[in-house]
Amino acid sequence: MKENTKEFSALLMDVNGVQVDSEPLLKEADIITFREFNYELLDHEHQKVYEREGRYSGGIIEDNNLNINQNEFKTKRWVNLQKLVEEKSIESVAGIRRLLAEIKYYHPEMQICSVSNNYQKEIVLFHEETGLTGKFDLVVTREMFKKRKPHPEPYLTASRMIGVKPECCIAIENSKNGIISAKEAGIKAIIGIRGRRELGYEEPEITLINTLEDVNYRLIDSLENKLNN
């Protein structure tokens, strides 16, 4: 790993809501799948268990004592997600292509990594549909770690696999759980996208922005300058 902790060598990015606009379809897939098991997933319940607690379908099943086999649920959900992507299509987040191109041009030495709680087949689907396949030096998915965000393991896994210390990485996240994961992994430069949800973070070390379009190479440079001061 790099000994010099005064420059950034990797940009680690979440997927849903950062790279691709997949969150509405993922939520709809969950609602449809639970409905197939005769359970109506309410919006406030989804926000609490999925977005704030990060326990996902397993949390819903556990909290409501539902007689649902999780493997069967995951299989049906995957089928529903594919149908939704085919029917409604999925778009890349505005600004992602420009940002990736800028990093490659202005910081060619910086590795760009995708770090997500999603399974590999979901990321492959999202990247293929949005033309982002092959744009990342490393794609870290659910199969590569045991504990999901907000646990730091996803970011620690990415850091280890690319050979860059966490303090030499920048993370871009759009959820509180993602920010916690990056912070607990030891990442000092974290960009939080407010987007559709309230992040619940106002800490000085977190750079809060409204959309990914606010991120450019100048912001990356400013974070590096801040680290050196």
C-alpha positions as CSV (number, residue, x, y, z in Angstrom):
1,M,0.0,0.0,0.0
2,K,1.1,3.6,-0.6
3,E,3.0,5.1,2.2
4,N,2.2,8.7,1.2
5,T,-1.0,9.6,2.8
6,K,-1.0,13.2,1.5
7,E,-2.5,12.4,-1.9
8,F,-5.6,10.5,-3.0
9,S,-5.0,7.4,-5.1
10,A,-8.6,6.0,-5.4
11,L,-12.1,7.1,-5.8
12,L,-14.7,4.7,-4.3
13,M,-18.3,5.1,-5.4
14,D,-21.6,3.7,-4.3
15,V,-23.9,2.5,-7.1
16,N,-27.6,3.1,-6.3
17,G,-28.3,6.8,-6.7
18,V,-24.6,7.6,-7.3
19,Q,-23.8,5.8,-10.5
20,V,-27.3,4.7,-11.7
21,D,-30.8,5.8,-10.9
22,S,-31.8,2.4,-9.6
23,E,-33.3,3.1,-6.3
24,P,-37.0,3.6,-7.5
25,L,-36.8,0.3,-9.4
26,L,-35.2,-1.6,-6.5
27,K,-37.9,-0.3,-4.2
28,E,-40.7,-1.3,-6.6
29,A,-39.2,-4.7,-7.0
30,D,-39.3,-5.2,-3.2
31,I,-43.0,-4.0,-3.1
32,I,-44.0,-6.3,-5.9
33,T,-42.2,-9.3,-4.4
34,F,-43.6,-8.9,-0.9
35,R,-47.1,-8.5,-2.5
36,E,-46.5,-11.9,-4.2
37,F,-46.1,-13.3,-0.7
38,N,-49.3,-11.5,0.5
39,Y,-47.5,-8.8,2.4
40,E,-48.0,-5.1,1.6
41,L,-44.8,-3.2,2.2
42,L,-45.5,0.3,3.3
43,D,-43.4,3.3,2.4
44,H,-42.5,4.3,5.9
45,E,-41.5,0.7,6.7
46,H,-39.3,0.6,3.6
47,Q,-37.6,3.9,4.7
48,K,-37.0,2.6,8.2
49,V,-35.8,-0.9,7.6
50,Y,-34.1,-0.4,4.2
51,E,-32.8,3.1,4.1
52,R,-32.1,3.9,7.8
53,E,-31.3,0.5,9.3
54,G,-29.9,-1.2,6.3
55,R,-31.5,-4.6,7.1
56,Y,-33.5,-4.9,3.8
57,S,-36.0,-7.7,3.1
58,G,-34.6,-9.8,5.9
59,G,-35.5,-7.1,8.4
60,I,-39.0,-6.9,7.1
61,I,-39.5,-10.6,7.3
62,E,-38.0,-10.8,10.8
63,D,-39.9,-7.8,12.3
64,N,-43.3,-9.1,11.0
65,N,-42.6,-12.8,11.7
66,L,-43.4,-13.6,8.0
67,N,-43.3,-17.1,6.8
68,I,-41.1,-16.3,3.8
69,N,-38.0,-18.2,2.7
70,Q,-35.4,-15.6,2.0
71,N,-33.8,-17.5,-0.8
72,E,-37.2,-17.9,-2.5
73,F,-37.8,-14.2,-1.9
74,K,-34.4,-13.2,-3.5
75,T,-35.1,-15.4,-6.5
76,K,-38.5,-13.8,-7.1
77,R,-37.2,-10.3,-6.5
78,W,-34.4,-10.8,-9.1
79,V,-37.0,-11.9,-11.7
80,N,-39.2,-8.8,-10.9
81,L,-36.2,-6.5,-11.0
82,Q,-35.2,-7.7,-14.5
83,K,-38.8,-7.2,-15.7
84,L,-38.9,-3.7,-14.3
85,V,-35.5,-2.8,-15.9
86,E,-36.8,-4.2,-19.3
87,E,-40.1,-2.4,-19.1
88,K,-39.1,1.0,-17.6
89,S,-35.4,1.1,-18.5
90,I,-32.8,2.5,-16.1
91,E,-30.6,5.6,-16.6
92,S,-27.2,6.6,-15.3
93,V,-27.1,9.4,-12.8
94,A,-26.6,12.8,-14.4
95,G,-22.9,13.7,-14.2
96,I,-21.4,10.3,-13.8
97,R,-20.0,10.0,-17.3
98,R,-18.5,13.4,-17.2
99,L,-17.0,12.8,-13.8
100,L,-15.4,9.5,-14.8
101,A,-13.9,11.1,-17.9
102,E,-12.6,14.0,-15.9
103,I,-10.9,11.8,-13.3
104,K,-9.2,9.7,-16.1
105,Y,-8.0,12.9,-17.7
106,Y,-6.9,15.0,-14.8
107,H,-6.0,12.2,-12.4
108,P,-5.0,9.2,-14.6
109,E,-3.2,7.6,-11.7
110,M,-6.4,7.5,-9.6
111,Q,-8.2,4.1,-9.5
112,I,-12.0,4.3,-9.7
113,C,-13.9,1.6,-7.8
114,S,-17.5,0.7,-7.5
115,V,-18.5,-0.4,-3.9
116,S,-22.0,-1.6,-3.3
117,N,-24.2,-3.9,-1.2
118,N,-25.8,-5.2,-4.4
119,Y,-25.1,-8.6,-5.8
120,Q,-22.9,-9.0,-8.8
121,K,-25.7,-9.9,-11.2
122,E,-27.5,-6.7,-10.3
123,I,-24.5,-4.5,-10.9
124,V,-23.8,-6.3,-14.2
125,L,-27.4,-5.6,-15.2
126,F,-27.2,-1.9,-14.2
127,H,-23.9,-1.3,-15.8
128,E,-24.9,-3.0,-19.0
129,E,-28.1,-1.1,-19.3
130,T,-26.5,2.3,-18.6
131,G,-23.2,1.8,-20.6
132,L,-21.0,1.9,-17.5
133,T,-19.5,-1.6,-18.0
134,G,-15.7,-1.5,-18.0
135,K,-15.6,2.1,-16.6
136,F,-14.3,1.0,-13.2
137,D,-10.9,-0.5,-12.2
138,L,-12.6,-2.6,-9.5
139,V,-16.3,-3.6,-8.8
140,V,-16.9,-4.7,-5.3
141,T,-20.2,-6.5,-4.8
142,R,-22.1,-8.4,-2.0
143,E,-20.3,-11.7,-2.7
144,M,-17.0,-10.2,-1.7
145,F,-17.7,-9.3,1.9
146,K,-19.7,-10.8,4.9
147,K,-21.1,-7.6,6.4
148,R,-23.0,-5.0,4.4
149,K,-22.9,-1.2,4.9
150,P,-23.1,0.4,7.4
151,H,-20.3,-2.0,8.4
152,P,-16.9,-0.8,7.1
153,E,-16.1,-4.1,5.5
154,P,-17.2,-3.2,2.0
155,Y,-14.9,-0.2,1.9
156,L,-12.1,-2.1,3.7
157,T,-12.4,-4.8,1.0
158,A,-12.1,-2.3,-1.8
159,S,-9.1,-0.6,-0.1
160,R,-7.4,-4.0,0.3
161,M,-8.1,-5.2,-3.2
162,I,-6.7,-2.1,-4.9
163,G,-3.8,-1.7,-2.5
164,V,-4.6,1.8,-1.3
165,K,-4.9,2.8,2.3
166,P,-8.4,4.1,3.3
167,E,-7.0,7.5,4.2
168,C,-5.8,7.8,0.6
169,C,-9.3,7.2,-0.8
170,I,-12.2,9.4,-1.5
171,A,-15.7,8.0,-1.1
172,I,-18.9,9.2,-2.8
173,E,-22.1,8.1,-1.0
174,N,-25.8,9.1,-1.0
175,S,-27.0,7.4,2.2
176,K,-26.3,7.7,5.9
177,N,-25.4,4.0,6.0
178,G,-22.9,4.4,3.2
179,I,-21.3,7.4,4.9
180,I,-21.0,5.5,8.2
181,S,-19.4,2.6,6.3
182,A,-16.8,4.8,4.6
183,K,-16.1,6.7,7.8
184,E,-15.6,3.6,9.9
185,A,-13.3,2.2,7.3
186,G,-11.0,5.2,7.9
187,I,-11.7,7.2,4.8
188,K,-11.1,10.8,5.6
189,A,-12.6,12.4,2.4
190,I,-16.3,11.6,2.0
191,I,-18.7,13.3,-0.4
192,G,-22.3,13.0,0.6
193,I,-25.0,13.5,-2.0
194,R,-28.3,14.7,-0.5
195,G,-30.4,13.6,-3.4
196,R,-33.9,12.2,-2.5
197,R,-33.2,11.6,1.1
198,E,-32.0,13.4,4.2
199,L,-28.5,12.2,5.0
200,G,-28.6,13.2,8.7
201,Y,-25.0,14.3,8.5
202,E,-23.6,17.8,9.1
203,E,-20.1,16.8,10.3
204,P,-17.3,19.1,9.0
205,E,-15.3,16.2,7.4
206,I,-18.3,15.3,5.2
207,T,-18.6,17.3,2.0
208,L,-22.3,17.6,1.4
209,I,-23.5,18.4,-2.1
210,N,-27.0,18.4,-3.8
211,T,-26.3,16.2,-6.9
212,L,-23.5,14.3,-8.5
213,E,-23.2,17.1,-11.0
214,D,-21.6,19.2,-8.2
215,V,-18.6,16.8,-8.2
216,N,-15.8,17.6,-10.6
217,Y,-12.0,17.4,-10.6
218,R,-11.8,20.8,-8.9
219,L,-13.7,19.5,-5.9
220,I,-11.3,16.4,-5.8
221,D,-8.3,18.8,-5.9
222,S,-9.8,20.9,-3.1
223,L,-10.3,17.8,-0.9
224,E,-6.6,17.0,-1.5
225,N,-5.6,20.5,-0.6
226,K,-7.7,20.3,2.6
227,L,-6.0,17.1,3.5
228,N,-2.6,18.7,3.2
229,N,-3.5,21.7,5.4
